[in-house]
């Protein structure tokens, strides 16, 4: 395995899955990944608000920090339900907690990132980390979330029975 692939495999992210109860059951707040690669995609382009952290930072603290960085809003207070870890196809390990709360998606002010776009153009552009967020019922969320992260939805549903 190359050093670059090994470094990618060791990456870790932590996030918060905000949920609320509605007349139709549970709804979760997911974000659509920003940038040109996901602009026209729906399935597999939605994610738990999360981000990478260094090994010395506790995952719970990283999850709360990343929630605020990604959404521009403080993380909700309340009891946190550990949802465990999943490994995504890119090798990244994601740890998540569910927290019951509510927020208005229109109030979100996403963080941004820089990347060269178009590729090999020498031009750098700024893109939102999440270009939109939405409340989705569990069935719809399963259709659009990053495949590995669907386990978080299943674990939340099991706990909420």
C-alpha positions in Angstrom: 0.0 0.0 0.0 1.4 3.4 -0.9 2.1 6.0 1.9 -0.6 8.2 0.4 -3.3 5.5 0.6 -2.1 4.5 4.1 -2.5 8.2 5.2 -6.0 8.3 3.8 -7.0 5.1 5.5 -6.0 6.5 8.9 -8.2 9.6 8.6 -10.9 10.0 11.2 -14.0 12.2 11.3 -16.5 12.9 14.0 -20.0 14.3 13.7 -23.4 15.0 15.2 -26.6 13.7 13.8 -29.3 16.1 14.9 -32.8 14.4 15.0 -36.3 15.5 15.8 -39.7 13.7 16.2 -42.5 14.7 13.9 -46.0 13.3 13.2 -44.4 11.1 10.5 -41.7 9.7 12.8 -38.0 10.6 13.1 -36.4 13.2 10.9 -32.6 13.8 10.7 -30.7 16.8 9.6 -28.3 16.0 6.8 -26.0 18.2 4.7 -25.5 18.0 1.0 -21.7 18.1 0.3 -20.6 21.2 -1.5 -18.2 21.6 -4.3 -18.3 20.7 -8.0 -18.0 16.9 -7.5 -21.4 16.6 -5.8 -23.3 19.5 -7.4 -25.5 17.3 -9.6 -25.6 14.2 -7.3 -28.2 13.4 -4.8 -27.7 9.7 -3.8 -24.5 9.3 -1.8 -24.0 13.1 -1.6 -25.6 13.8 1.8 -23.8 13.4 5.1 -23.9 13.8 8.8 -22.3 17.2 9.6 -18.8 16.1 10.5 -15.1 16.7 10.0 -11.6 15.4 10.5 -9.7 15.6 13.7 -6.3 14.8 15.0 -5.7 11.8 17.3 -5.0 14.0 20.4 -8.4 15.7 20.1 -11.3 13.8 21.8 -13.8 12.7 19.2 -16.8 14.2 21.1 -15.1 17.6 21.2 -14.3 17.3 17.5 -17.9 16.4 16.6 -19.2 19.5 18.4 -16.5 21.8 16.9 -17.2 20.4 13.4 -20.9 20.9 13.7 -20.4 24.6 14.3 -17.7 24.9 11.6 -19.9 23.1 9.0 -23.2 24.8 9.9 -22.2 28.1 11.4 -24.4 27.4 14.4 -23.5 26.1 17.9 -24.2 22.5 18.5 -27.3 21.7 20.5 -27.2 20.9 24.1 -28.8 17.7 25.3 -28.1 14.1 25.9 -25.9 12.5 23.2 -26.6 9.0 22.0 -23.4 7.3 20.8 -23.9 5.8 17.3 -20.5 4.2 17.1 -18.2 4.1 14.1 -18.4 3.2 10.5 -15.7 2.9 7.9 -16.4 4.5 4.5 -15.2 3.2 1.2 -12.5 5.9 1.1 -11.0 4.3 4.3 -12.1 7.1 6.6 -13.5 6.1 10.0 -16.5 8.2 11.1 -17.7 8.4 14.7 -21.1 10.0 15.4 -23.5 10.9 18.1 -27.2 11.6 17.8 -28.6 14.6 19.7 -32.3 15.6 19.7 -32.9 19.2 18.7 -34.3 21.5 16.1 -32.9 24.2 13.9 -34.0 26.1 10.9 -32.0 25.1 7.8 -32.3 28.6 6.5 -30.2 29.8 9.4 -27.2 27.7 8.4 -24.1 29.6 7.4 -21.7 26.9 6.1 -18.0 26.9 6.3 -16.0 26.9 3.1 -13.0 25.2 1.5 -10.6 26.1 -1.3 -9.7 23.9 -4.2 -8.3 24.2 -7.6 -11.1 24.3 -10.1 -11.3 23.4 -12.9 -8.6 20.7 -12.4 -5.1 21.7 -13.5 -6.3 25.2 -14.3 -4.2 26.9 -11.7 -7.3 28.8 -10.5 -8.5 28.4 -6.9 -12.2 28.7 -6.0 -14.0 28.7 -2.7 -16.9 26.3 -2.2 -19.3 25.7 0.8 -18.6 22.6 2.8 -22.3 21.9 2.7 -24.3 23.6 0.0 -27.6 23.0 1.7 -29.1 21.2 4.7 -32.5 19.6 5.1 -34.6 17.6 7.5 -35.3 14.2 6.0 -37.4 11.3 7.2 -35.4 8.1 7.8 -36.5 6.4 4.5 -35.5 9.4 2.4 -32.3 9.8 4.3 -31.3 6.2 3.6 -31.7 6.9 -0.1 -29.3 9.8 -0.2 -26.8 9.5 2.7 -23.2 8.3 2.1 -23.7 4.5 2.1 -21.6 3.6 5.2 -23.3 6.3 7.2 -26.7 4.6 6.8 -25.7 2.5 9.8 -26.1 5.6 11.9 -29.7 5.9 10.8 -30.3 2.3 11.6 -28.8 2.6 15.1 -30.8 5.8 15.8 -34.0 4.0 14.7 -33.2 1.0 16.9 -32.7 3.2 19.9 -35.9 5.2 19.3 -38.2 2.2 19.2 
